[in-house]
Amino acid sequence: MTPKYASYDGYPARFNRYEAWIFVRANKHWRRTDVASTLHEAAVLTETQFHHTFGHLPPLPPNAFTAA
């Protein structure tokens, strides 16, 4: 089972089985990244931990998690 929420090098990360997205604070946008390599180095968080750690973030892009 793939986690849904994580911290990757201090950045918020969201996952599903096919995609990983990292929020880049410097650019203030979500960036798609490789699931396997990102998950390998990410600290898995619960949804509650994720929101407590990172607070309010912009929504994921409309094309996020559309891959099948």
N, CA, C and O atoms as a Tripos MOL2 file, in Angstrom:
@<TRIPOS>MOLECULE
protein
  272   271    68     0     0
PROTEIN
NO_CHARGES

@<TRIPOS>ATOM
      1 N           0.8410   -1.1830    0.0000 N.3       1 MET1
      2 CA          0.0000    0.0000    0.0000 C.3       1 MET1
      3 C           0.8830    1.2430    0.0000 C.2       1 MET1
      4 O           1.8110    1.3480    0.8020 O.2       1 MET1
      5 N           0.6050    2.1550   -0.8720 N.am      2 THR2
      6 CA          1.3750    3.3880   -0.9740 C.3       2 THR2
      7 C           0.8240    4.4250    0.0000 C.2       2 THR2
      8 O          -0.3870    4.6480    0.0360 O.2       2 THR2
      9 N           1.6830    5.0590    0.7850 N.am      3 PRO3
     10 CA          1.2000    6.1160    1.6800 C.3       3 PRO3
     11 C           0.6470    7.2850    0.8740 C.2       3 PRO3
     12 O           0.9750    7.4440   -0.3010 O.2       3 PRO3
     13 N          -0.1780    8.0890    1.4960 N.am      4 LYS4
     14 CA         -0.7620    9.2450    0.8230 C.3       4 LYS4
     15 C          -0.0710   10.5460    1.1940 C.2       4 LYS4
     16 O          -0.0710   11.4940    0.4100 O.2       4 LYS4
     17 N           0.5220   10.6000    2.3920 N.am      5 TYR5
     18 CA          1.1120   11.8380    2.8960 C.3       5 TYR5
     19 C           2.5210   11.5620    3.4040 C.2       5 TYR5
     20 O           2.7910   10.5220    4.0050 O.2       5 TYR5
     21 N           3.4200   12.5220    3.1470 N.am      6 ALA6
     22 CA          4.7980   12.3400    3.5960 C.3       6 ALA6
     23 C           5.5160   13.6840    3.6440 C.2       6 ALA6
     24 O           5.0070   14.7120    3.1970 O.2       6 ALA6
     25 N           6.7060   13.6280    4.2020 N.am      7 SER7
     26 CA          7.6210   14.7550    4.1860 C.3       7 SER7
     27 C           8.8640   14.2810    3.4390 C.2       7 SER7
     28 O           9.4720   13.2760    3.8060 O.2       7 SER7
     29 N           9.2310   15.0010    2.4040 N.am      8 TYR8
     30 CA         10.4030   14.6470    1.6030 C.3       8 TYR8
     31 C          11.4190   15.7670    1.7400 C.2       8 TYR8
     32 O          11.2340   16.8490    1.1840 O.2       8 TYR8
     33 N          12.4750   15.5170    2.4660 N.am      9 ASP9
     34 CA         13.5280   16.5160    2.6920 C.3       9 ASP9
     35 C          12.9380   17.8220    3.2420 C.2       9 ASP9
     36 O          13.3910   18.9160    2.9080 O.2       9 ASP9
     37 N          11.9170   17.6740    4.0900 N.am     10 GLY10
     38 CA         11.2730   18.8400    4.6890 C.3      10 GLY10
     39 C          10.1580   19.4470    3.8610 C.2      10 GLY10
     40 O           9.5130   20.4020    4.2950 O.2      10 GLY10
     41 N           9.9240   18.9120    2.6850 N.am     11 TYR11
     42 CA          8.8640   19.4170    1.8180 C.3      11 TYR11
     43 C           7.6350   18.5220    1.9090 C.2      11 TYR11
     44 O           7.7670   17.3050    2.0380 O.2      11 TYR11
     45 N           6.4430   19.1050    1.8430 N.am     12 PRO12
     46 CA          5.2460   18.2830    1.8430 C.3      12 PRO12
     47 C           5.1730   17.4470    0.5690 C.2      12 PRO12
     48 O           5.4730   17.9340   -0.5200 O.2      12 PRO12
     49 N           4.7750   16.1960    0.7120 N.am     13 ALA13
     50 CA          4.6700   15.2930   -0.4380 C.3      13 ALA13
     51 C           3.3540   14.5370   -0.3680 C.2      13 ALA13
     52 O           2.9110   14.1290    0.7060 O.2      13 ALA13
     53 N           2.7410   14.3580   -1.5230 N.am     14 ARG14
     54 CA          1.4980   13.5870   -1.6380 C.3      14 ARG14
     55 C           1.7310   12.4630   -2.6350 C.2      14 ARG14
     56 O           2.4450   12.6370   -3.6230 O.2      14 ARG14
     57 N           1.1250   11.3060   -2.3730 N.am     15 PHE15
     58 CA          1.3400   10.1150   -3.1950 C.3      15 PHE15
     59 C           0.0420    9.4150   -3.5340 C.2      15 PHE15
     60 O          -0.9610    9.5430   -2.8320 O.2      15 PHE15
     61 N           0.0870    8.6800   -4.6160 N.am     16 ASN16
     62 CA         -0.8140    7.5640   -4.8480 C.3      16 ASN16
     63 C           0.0530    6.4890   -5.4890 C.2      16 ASN16
     64 O           1.2740    6.6400   -5.5420 O.2      16 ASN16
     65 N          -0.5260    5.4450   -5.9590 N.am     17 ARG17
     66 CA          0.2830    4.3420   -6.4930 C.3      17 ARG17
     67 C           1.1070    4.7410   -7.7170 C.2      17 ARG17
     68 O           2.1690    4.1670   -7.9560 O.2      17 ARG17
     69 N           0.6390    5.6980   -8.4800 N.am     18 TYR18
     70 CA          1.2500    6.0390   -9.7580 C.3      18 TYR18
     71 C           1.9700    7.3880   -9.7910 C.2      18 TYR18
     72 O           2.7720    7.6380  -10.6900 O.2      18 TYR18
     73 N           1.6950    8.2420   -8.8330 N.am     19 GLU19
     74 CA          2.2440    9.6030   -8.8790 C.3      19 GLU19
     75 C           2.7280   10.0570   -7.5040 C.2      19 GLU19
     76 O           2.2440    9.6080   -6.4660 O.2      19 GLU19
     77 N           3.6920   10.9540   -7.5400 N.am     20 ALA20
     78 CA          4.1450   11.6480   -6.3280 C.3      20 ALA20
     79 C           4.2520   13.1320   -6.6660 C.2      20 ALA20
     80 O           4.7100   13.5110   -7.7450 O.2      20 ALA20
     81 N           3.8250   13.9500   -5.7310 N.am     21 TRP21
     82 CA          3.8750   15.4010   -5.8990 C.3      21 TRP21
     83 C           4.5330   16.0180   -4.6700 C.2      21 TRP21
     84 O           4.2310   15.6410   -3.5380 O.2      21 TRP21
     85 N           5.4300   16.9640   -4.9020 N.am     22 ILE22
     86 CA          6.1130   17.6770   -3.8220 C.3      22 ILE22
     87 C           5.7880   19.1590   -3.9580 C.2      22 ILE22
     88 O           5.8090   19.7150   -5.0560 O.2      22 ILE22
     89 N           5.4880   19.7880   -2.8270 N.am     23 PHE23
     90 CA          5.2330   21.2230   -2.8450 C.3      23 PHE23
     91 C           6.5450   21.9530   -2.6410 C.2      23 PHE23
     92 O           7.1930   21.8070   -1.6050 O.2      23 PHE23
     93 N           6.9330   22.7370   -3.6290 N.am     24 VAL24
     94 CA          8.1810   23.4990   -3.5850 C.3      24 VAL24
     95 C           7.8420   24.9010   -3.0890 C.2      24 VAL24
     96 O           7.2680   25.7160   -3.8120 O.2      24 VAL24
     97 N           8.2110   25.1560   -1.8460 N.am     25 ARG25
     98 CA          7.8410   26.4340   -1.2240 C.3      25 ARG25
     99 C           8.4730   27.6370   -1.9240 C.2      25 ARG25
    100 O           7.8460   28.6920   -2.0250 O.2      25 ARG25
    101 N           9.6910   27.4890   -2.4020 N.am     26 ALA26
    102 CA         10.3680   28.6160   -3.0570 C.3      26 ALA26
    103 C           9.5950   29.0850   -4.2950 C.2      26 ALA26
    104 O           9.5270   30.2820   -4.5740 O.2      26 ALA26
    105 N           9.0240   28.1480   -5.0190 N.am     27 ASN27
    106 CA          8.2630   28.4740   -6.2330 C.3      27 ASN27
    107 C           6.7670   28.5280   -5.9800 C.2      27 ASN27
    108 O           5.9980   28.9520   -6.8420 O.2      27 ASN27
    109 N           6.3570   28.0980   -4.7960 N.am     28 LYS28
    110 CA          4.9510   28.0720   -4.3940 C.3      28 LYS28
    111 C           4.0820   27.2800   -5.3630 C.2      28 LYS28
    112 O           3.0030   27.7250   -5.7550 O.2      28 LYS28
    113 N           4.5670   26.1000   -5.7420 N.am     29 HIS29
    114 CA          3.7650   25.2320   -6.6030 C.3      29 HIS29
    115 C           4.1060   23.7620   -6.3560 C.2      29 HIS29
    116 O           5.1600   23.4300   -5.8140 O.2      29 HIS29
    117 N           3.1930   22.9050   -6.7660 N.am     30 TRP30
    118 CA          3.4050   21.4670   -6.6850 C.3      30 TRP30
    119 C           4.1740   20.9970   -7.9060 C.2      30 TRP30
    120 O           3.9240   21.4630   -9.0180 O.2      30 TRP30
    121 N           5.1050   20.0790   -7.7050 N.am     31 ARG31
    122 CA          5.9150   19.5210   -8.7960 C.3      31 ARG31
    123 C           5.7840   18.0040   -8.7600 C.2      31 ARG31
    124 O           5.9580   17.3780   -7.7140 O.2      31 ARG31
    125 N           5.4770   17.4290   -9.9090 N.am     32 ARG32
    126 CA          5.3950   15.9760  -10.0030 C.3      32 ARG32
    127 C           6.7990   15.3840   -9.9630 C.2      32 ARG32
    128 O           7.7330   15.9580  -10.5220 O.2      32 ARG32
    129 N           6.9480   14.2410   -9.3040 N.am     33 THR33
    130 CA          8.2510   13.6050   -9.1670 C.3      33 THR33
    131 C           8.0850   12.0830   -9.2280 C.2      33 THR33
    132 O           6.9640   11.5770   -9.2660 O.2      33 THR33
    133 N           9.1730   11.3820   -9.2370 N.am     34 ASP34
    134 CA          9.1600    9.9270   -9.3300 C.3      34 ASP34
    135 C           8.7030    9.3000   -8.0100 C.2      34 ASP34
    136 O           9.2350    9.6190   -6.9470 O.2      34 ASP34
    137 N           7.7240    8.4160   -8.0890 N.am     35 VAL35
    138 CA          7.1660    7.7950   -6.8890 C.3      35 VAL35
    139 C           8.2160    6.9870   -6.1340 C.2      35 VAL35
    140 O           8.4040    7.1940   -4.9360 O.2      35 VAL35
    141 N           8.8910    6.0840   -6.8050 N.am     36 ALA36
    142 CA          9.8140    5.1640   -6.1290 C.3      36 ALA36
    143 C          10.9490    5.8950   -5.4280 C.2      36 ALA36
    144 O          11.2120    5.6430   -4.2520 O.2      36 ALA36
    145 N          11.6190    6.7880   -6.1260 N.am     37 SER37
    146 CA         12.7640    7.4610   -5.5050 C.3      37 SER37
    147 C          12.3330    8.4210   -4.4000 C.2      37 SER37
    148 O          13.0300    8.5550   -3.3940 O.2      37 SER37
    149 N          11.2090    9.0780   -4.5720 N.am     38 THR38
    150 CA         10.7250   10.0020   -3.5510 C.3      38 THR38
    151 C          10.2620    9.2430   -2.3220 C.2      38 THR38
    152 O          10.5960    9.6190   -1.1980 O.2      38 THR38
    153 N           9.5010    8.1850   -2.5220 N.am     39 LEU39
    154 CA          8.9930    7.4100   -1.4000 C.3      39 LEU39
    155 C          10.1270    6.7490   -0.6210 C.2      39 LEU39
    156 O          10.0400    6.5890    0.5960 O.2      39 LEU39
    157 N          11.1700    6.3750   -1.3130 N.am     40 HIS40
    158 CA         12.3250    5.7340   -0.6680 C.3      40 HIS40
    159 C          12.9400    6.6390    0.4010 C.2      40 HIS40
    160 O          13.4160    6.1570    1.4290 O.2      40 HIS40
    161 N          12.9280    7.9410    0.1560 N.am     41 GLU41
    162 CA         13.5730    8.8780    1.0750 C.3      41 GLU41
    163 C          12.5880    9.6920    1.9110 C.2      41 GLU41
    164 O          13.0030   10.5370    2.7040 O.2      41 GLU41
    165 N          11.3090    9.4500    1.7440 N.am     42 ALA42
    166 CA         10.2930   10.2480    2.4290 C.3      42 ALA42
    167 C           9.9820    9.7000    3.8170 C.2      42 ALA42
    168 O          10.1150    8.5040    4.0750 O.2      42 ALA42
    169 N           9.5670   10.5930    4.6970 N.am     43 ALA43
    170 CA          9.0670   10.2070    6.0110 C.3      43 ALA43
    171 C           7.5460   10.1600    5.9050 C.2      43 ALA43
    172 O           6.9010   11.1840    5.6820 O.2      43 ALA43
    173 N           6.9870    8.9900    6.0620 N.am     44 VAL44
    174 CA          5.5510    8.8060    5.9310 C.3      44 VAL44
    175 C           4.8320    9.4740    7.0980 C.2      44 VAL44
    176 O           5.2520    9.3580    8.2490 O.2      44 VAL44
    177 N           3.7440   10.1750    6.7860 N.am     45 LEU45
    178 CA          2.9510   10.8660    7.7940 C.3      45 LEU45
    179 C           1.4830   10.4600    7.6780 C.2      45 LEU45
    180 O           1.0210   10.0810    6.6020 O.2      45 LEU45
    181 N           0.7660   10.5400    8.7750 N.am     46 THR46
    182 CA         -0.6800   10.3960    8.7020 C.3      46 THR46
    183 C          -1.2400   11.7020    8.1360 C.2      46 THR46
    184 O          -0.5280   12.7030    8.0590 O.2      46 THR46
    185 N          -2.4890   11.6900    7.7500 N.am     47 GLU47
    186 CA         -3.1040   12.9230    7.2470 C.3      47 GLU47
    187 C          -3.0830   14.0070    8.3160 C.2      47 GLU47
    188 O          -2.8210   15.1720    8.0150 O.2      47 GLU47
    189 N          -3.3550   13.6330    9.5570 N.am     48 THR48
    190 CA         -3.3450   14.5960   10.6550 C.3      48 THR48
    191 C          -1.9510   15.1790   10.8620 C.2      48 THR48
    192 O          -1.8050   16.3920   11.0070 O.2      48 THR48
    193 N          -0.9280   14.3310   10.8760 N.am     49 GLN49
    194 CA          0.4540   14.8080   11.0270 C.3      49 GLN49
    195 C           0.8260   15.7380    9.8720 C.2      49 GLN49
    196 O           1.4620   16.7720   10.0790 O.2      49 GLN49
    197 N           0.4270   15.3630    8.6620 N.am     50 PHE50
    198 CA          0.7300   16.1640    7.4710 C.3      50 PHE50
    199 C           0.1690   17.5770    7.6200 C.2      50 PHE50
    200 O           0.8870   18.5590    7.4290 O.2      50 PHE50
    201 N          -1.1170   17.6750    7.9620 N.am     51 HIS51
    202 CA         -1.7490   18.9920    8.0780 C.3      51 HIS51
    203 C          -1.2110   19.7760    9.2730 C.2      51 HIS51
    204 O          -1.0980   21.0000    9.2060 O.2      51 HIS51
    205 N          -0.8860   19.0970   10.3460 N.am     52 HIS52
    206 CA         -0.3050   19.7690   11.5080 C.3      52 HIS52
    207 C           1.0940   20.3050   11.1760 C.2      52 HIS52
    208 O           1.4490   21.4090   11.5870 O.2      52 HIS52
    209 N           1.8740   19.5340   10.4420 N.am     53 THR53
    210 CA          3.2420   19.9200   10.0960 C.3      53 THR53
    211 C           3.2900   21.0340    9.0610 C.2      53 THR53
    212 O           4.0680   21.9780    9.1990 O.2      53 THR53
    213 N           2.4650   20.9310    8.0250 N.am     54 PHE54
    214 CA          2.5750   21.8510    6.8930 C.3      54 PHE54
    215 C           1.4640   22.8850    6.8070 C.2      54 PHE54
    216 O           1.5600   23.8260    6.0190 O.2      54 PHE54
    217 N           0.4150   22.7290    7.5990 N.am     55 GLY55
    218 CA         -0.6660   23.7080    7.5800 C.3      55 GLY55
    219 C          -1.3990   23.7220    6.2520 C.2      55 GLY55
    220 O          -1.4920   22.7080    5.5610 O.2      55 GLY55
    221 N          -1.9130   24.8870    5.9130 N.am     56 HIS56
    222 CA         -2.6840   25.0360    4.6800 C.3      56 HIS56
    223 C          -1.7420   25.1610    3.4820 C.2      56 HIS56
    224 O          -0.8210   25.9780    3.4860 O.2      56 HIS56
    225 N          -1.9850   24.3500    2.4700 N.am     57 LEU57
    226 CA         -1.2010   24.3920    1.2380 C.3      57 LEU57
    227 C          -2.1390   24.6400    0.0600 C.2      57 LEU57
    228 O          -3.3280   24.3310    0.1430 O.2      57 LEU57
    229 N          -1.6230   25.1900   -1.0260 N.am     58 PRO58
    230 CA         -2.4560   25.3260   -2.2160 C.3      58 PRO58
    231 C          -2.9140   23.9420   -2.6950 C.2      58 PRO58
    232 O          -2.2390   22.9450   -2.4390 O.2      58 PRO58
    233 N          -4.0410   23.8810   -3.3780 N.am     59 PRO59
    234 CA         -4.4950   22.5830   -3.8730 C.3      59 PRO59
    235 C          -3.5280   22.0110   -4.9080 C.2      59 PRO59
    236 O          -2.7800   22.7400   -5.5590 O.2      59 PRO59
    237 N          -3.5670   20.7070   -5.0370 N.am     60 LEU60
    238 CA         -2.7870   20.0510   -6.0850 C.3      60 LEU60
    239 C          -3.3000   20.5120   -7.4450 C.2      60 LEU60
    240 O          -4.4580   20.9130   -7.5610 O.2      60 LEU60
    241 N          -2.4570   20.4630   -8.4760 N.am     61 PRO61
    242 CA         -2.9000   20.8540   -9.8090 C.3      61 PRO61
    243 C          -4.0500   19.9660  -10.2970 C.2      61 PRO61
    244 O          -4.1920   18.8330   -9.8360 O.2      61 PRO61
    245 N          -4.8630   20.4650  -11.2180 N.am     62 PRO62
    246 CA         -5.9960   19.6890  -11.7240 C.3      62 PRO62
    247 C          -5.5930   18.3520  -12.3380 C.2      62 PRO62
    248 O          -6.3830   17.4080  -12.3280 O.2      62 PRO62
    249 N          -4.3810   18.2590  -12.8720 N.am     63 ASN63
    250 CA         -3.9360   17.0120  -13.5070 C.3      63 ASN63
    251 C          -3.3030   16.0340  -12.5160 C.2      63 ASN63
    252 O          -2.8530   14.9620  -12.9220 O.2      63 ASN63
    253 N          -3.2590   16.3760  -11.2340 N.am     64 ALA64
    254 CA         -2.6740   15.4770  -10.2220 C.3      64 ALA64
    255 C          -3.5540   14.2510  -10.0250 C.2      64 ALA64
    256 O          -4.7790   14.3450   -9.9580 O.2      64 ALA64
    257 N          -2.9060   13.1160   -9.9340 N.am     65 PHE65
    258 CA         -3.5530   11.8380   -9.6740 C.3      65 PHE65
    259 C          -4.5710   11.4540  -10.7290 C.2      65 PHE65
    260 O          -5.5960   10.8440  -10.4230 O.2      65 PHE65
    261 N          -4.2880   11.8120  -11.9680 N.am     66 THR66
    262 CA         -5.1670   11.4050  -13.0560 C.3      66 THR66
    263 C          -4.5900   10.2340  -13.8360 C.2      66 THR66
    264 O          -5.2710    9.6610  -14.6870 O.2      66 THR66
    265 N          -3.3300    9.8670  -13.5550 N.am     67 ALA67
    266 CA         -2.7170    8.7300  -14.2380 C.3      67 ALA67
    267 C          -3.3300    7.4450  -13.7100 C.2      67 ALA67
    268 O          -3.6650    7.3290  -12.5310 O.2      67 ALA67
    269 N          -3.4670    6.4940  -14.6040 N.am     68 ALA68
    270 CA         -4.0690    5.2200  -14.1660 C.3      68 ALA68
    271 C          -3.0650    4.0930  -14.2850 C.2      68 ALA68
    272 O          -3.3820    2.9470  -13.9650 O.2      68 ALA68
@<TRIPOS>BOND
     1     1     2 1
     2     2     3 1
     3     3     4 2
     4     3     5 am
     5     5     6 1
     6     6     7 1
     7     7     8 2
     8     7     9 am
     9     9    10 1
    10    10    11 1
    11    11    12 2
    12    11    13 am
    13    13    14 1
    14    14    15 1
    15    15    16 2
    16    15    17 am
    17    17    18 1
    18    18    19 1
    19    19    20 2
    20    19    21 am
    21    21    22 1
    22    22    23 1
    23    23    24 2
    24    23    25 am
    25    25    26 1
    26    26    27 1
    27    27    28 2
    28    27    29 am
    29    29    30 1
    30    30    31 1
    31    31    32 2
    32    31    33 am
    33    33    34 1
    34    34    35 1
    35    35    36 2
    36    35    37 am
    37    37    38 1
    38    38    39 1
    39    39    40 2
    40    39    41 am
    41    41    42 1
    42    42    43 1
    43    43    44 2
    44    43    45 am
    45    45    46 1
    46    46    47 1
    47    47    48 2
    48    47    49 am
    49    49    50 1
    50    50    51 1
    51    51    52 2
    52    51    53 am
    53    53    54 1
    54    54    55 1
    55    55    56 2
    56    55    57 am
    57    57    58 1
    58    58    59 1
    59    59    60 2
    60    59    61 am
    61    61    62 1
    62    62    63 1
    63    63    64 2
    64    63    65 am
    65    65    66 1
    66    66    67 1
    67    67    68 2
    68    67    69 am
    69    69    70 1
    70    70    71 1
    71    71    72 2
    72    71    73 am
    73    73    74 1
    74    74    75 1
    75    75    76 2
    76    75    77 am
    77    77    78 1
    78    78    79 1
    79    79    80 2
    80    79    81 am
    81    81    82 1
    82    82    83 1
    83    83    84 2
    84    83    85 am
    85    85    86 1
    86    86    87 1
    87    87    88 2
    88    87    89 am
    89    89    90 1
    90    90    91 1
    91    91    92 2
    92    91    93 am
    93    93    94 1
    94    94    95 1
    95    95    96 2
    96    95    97 am
    97    97    98 1
    98    98    99 1
    99    99   100 2
   100    99   101 am
   101   101   102 1
   102   102   103 1
   103   103   104 2
   104   103   105 am
   105   105   106 1
   106   106   107 1
   107   107   108 2
   108   107   109 am
   109   109   110 1
   110   110   111 1
   111   111   112 2
   112   111   113 am
   113   113   114 1
   114   114   115 1
   115   115   116 2
   116   115   117 am
   117   117   118 1
   118   118   119 1
   119   119   120 2
   120   119   121 am
   121   121   122 1
   122   122   123 1
   123   123   124 2
   124   123   125 am
   125   125   126 1
   126   126   127 1
   127   127   128 2
   128   127   129 am
   129   129   130 1
   130   130   131 1
   131   131   132 2
   132   131   133 am
   133   133   134 1
   134   134   135 1
   135   135   136 2
   136   135   137 am
   137   137   138 1
   138   138   139 1
   139   139   140 2
   140   139   141 am
   141   141   142 1
   142   142   143 1
   143   143   144 2
   144   143   145 am
   145   145   146 1
   146   146   147 1
   147   147   148 2
   148   147   149 am
   149   149   150 1
   150   150   151 1
   151   151   152 2
   152   151   153 am
   153   153   154 1
   154   154   155 1
   155   155   156 2
   156   155   157 am
   157   157   158 1
   158   158   159 1
   159   159   160 2
   160   159   161 am
   161   161   162 1
   162   162   163 1
   163   163   164 2
   164   163   165 am
   165   165   166 1
   166   166   167 1
   167   167   168 2
   168   167   169 am
   169   169   170 1
   170   170   171 1
   171   171   172 2
   172   171   173 am
   173   173   174 1
   174   174   175 1
   175   175   176 2
   176   175   177 am
   177   177   178 1
   178   178   179 1
   179   179   180 2
   180   179   181 am
   181   181   182 1
   182   182   183 1
   183   183   184 2
   184   183   185 am
   185   185   186 1
   186   186   187 1
   187   187   188 2
   188   187   189 am
   189   189   190 1
   190   190   191 1
   191   191   192 2
   192   191   193 am
   193   193   194 1
   194   194   195 1
   195   195   196 2
   196   195   197 am
   197   197   198 1
   198   198   199 1
   199   199   200 2
   200   199   201 am
   201   201   202 1
   202   202   203 1
   203   203   204 2
   204   203   205 am
   205   205   206 1
   206   206   207 1
   207   207   208 2
   208   207   209 am
   209   209   210 1
   210   210   211 1
   211   211   212 2
   212   211   213 am
   213   213   214 1
   214   214   215 1
   215   215   216 2
   216   215   217 am
   217   217   218 1
   218   218   219 1
   219   219   220 2
   220   219   221 am
   221   221   222 1
   222   222   223 1
   223   223   224 2
   224   223   225 am
   225   225   226 1
   226   226   227 1
   227   227   228 2
   228   227   229 am
   229   229   230 1
   230   230   231 1
   231   231   232 2
   232   231   233 am
   233   233   234 1
   234   234   235 1
   235   235   236 2
   236   235   237 am
   237   237   238 1
   238   238   239 1
   239   239   240 2
   240   239   241 am
   241   241   242 1
   242   242   243 1
   243   243   244 2
   244   243   245 am
   245   245   246 1
   246   246   247 1
   247   247   248 2
   248   247   249 am
   249   249   250 1
   250   250   251 1
   251   251   252 2
   252   251   253 am
   253   253   254 1
   254   254   255 1
   255   255   256 2
   256   255   257 am
   257   257   258 1
   258   258   259 1
   259   259   260 2
   260   259   261 am
   261   261   262 1
   262   262   263 1
   263   263   264 2
   264   263   265 am
   265   265   266 1
   266   266   267 1
   267   267   268 2
   268   267   269 am
   269   269   270 1
   270   270   271 1
   271   271   272 2
@<TRIPOS>SUBSTRUCTURE
     1 MET1         2 RESIDUE 1 A MET
     2 THR2         6 RESIDUE 1 A THR
     3 PRO3        10 RESIDUE 1 A PRO
     4 LYS4        14 RESIDUE 1 A LYS
     5 TYR5        18 RESIDUE 1 A TYR
     6 ALA6        22 RESIDUE 1 A ALA
     7 SER7        26 RESIDUE 1 A SER
     8 TYR8        30 RESIDUE 1 A TYR
     9 ASP9        34 RESIDUE 1 A ASP
    10 GLY10       38 RESIDUE 1 A GLY
    11 TYR11       42 RESIDUE 1 A TYR
    12 PRO12       46 RESIDUE 1 A PRO
    13 ALA13       50 RESIDUE 1 A ALA
    14 ARG14       54 RESIDUE 1 A ARG
    15 PHE15       58 RESIDUE 1 A PHE
    16 ASN16       62 RESIDUE 1 A ASN
    17 ARG17       66 RESIDUE 1 A ARG
    18 TYR18       70 RESIDUE 1 A TYR
    19 GLU19       74 RESIDUE 1 A GLU
    20 ALA20       78 RESIDUE 1 A ALA
    21 TRP21       82 RESIDUE 1 A TRP
    22 ILE22       86 RESIDUE 1 A ILE
    23 PHE23       90 RESIDUE 1 A PHE
    24 VAL24       94 RESIDUE 1 A VAL
    25 ARG25       98 RESIDUE 1 A ARG
    26 ALA26      102 RESIDUE 1 A ALA
    27 ASN27      106 RESIDUE 1 A ASN
    28 LYS28      110 RESIDUE 1 A LYS
    29 HIS29      114 RESIDUE 1 A HIS
    30 TRP30      118 RESIDUE 1 A TRP
    31 ARG31      122 RESIDUE 1 A ARG
    32 ARG32      126 RESIDUE 1 A ARG
    33 THR33      130 RESIDUE 1 A THR
    34 ASP34      134 RESIDUE 1 A ASP
    35 VAL35      138 RESIDUE 1 A VAL
    36 ALA36      142 RESIDUE 1 A ALA
    37 SER37      146 RESIDUE 1 A SER
    38 THR38      150 RESIDUE 1 A THR
    39 LEU39      154 RESIDUE 1 A LEU
    40 HIS40      158 RESIDUE 1 A HIS
    41 GLU41      162 RESIDUE 1 A GLU
    42 ALA42      166 RESIDUE 1 A ALA
    43 ALA43      170 RESIDUE 1 A ALA
    44 VAL44      174 RESIDUE 1 A VAL
    45 LEU45      178 RESIDUE 1 A LEU
    46 THR46      182 RESIDUE 1 A THR
    47 GLU47      186 RESIDUE 1 A GLU
    48 THR48      190 RESIDUE 1 A THR
    49 GLN49      194 RESIDUE 1 A GLN
    50 PHE50      198 RESIDUE 1 A PHE
    51 HIS51      202 RESIDUE 1 A HIS
    52 HIS52      206 RESIDUE 1 A HIS
    53 THR53      210 RESIDUE 1 A THR
    54 PHE54      214 RESIDUE 1 A PHE
    55 GLY55      218 RESIDUE 1 A GLY
    56 HIS56      222 RESIDUE 1 A HIS
    57 LEU57      226 RESIDUE 1 A LEU
    58 PRO58      230 RESIDUE 1 A PRO
    59 PRO59      234 RESIDUE 1 A PRO
    60 LEU60      238 RESIDUE 1 A LEU
    61 PRO61      242 RESIDUE 1 A PRO
    62 PRO62      246 RESIDUE 1 A PRO
    63 ASN63      250 RESIDUE 1 A ASN
    64 ALA64      254 RESIDUE 1 A ALA
    65 PHE65      258 RESIDUE 1 A PHE
    66 THR66      262 RESIDUE 1 A THR
    67 ALA67      266 RESIDUE 1 A ALA
    68 ALA68      270 RESIDUE 1 A ALA
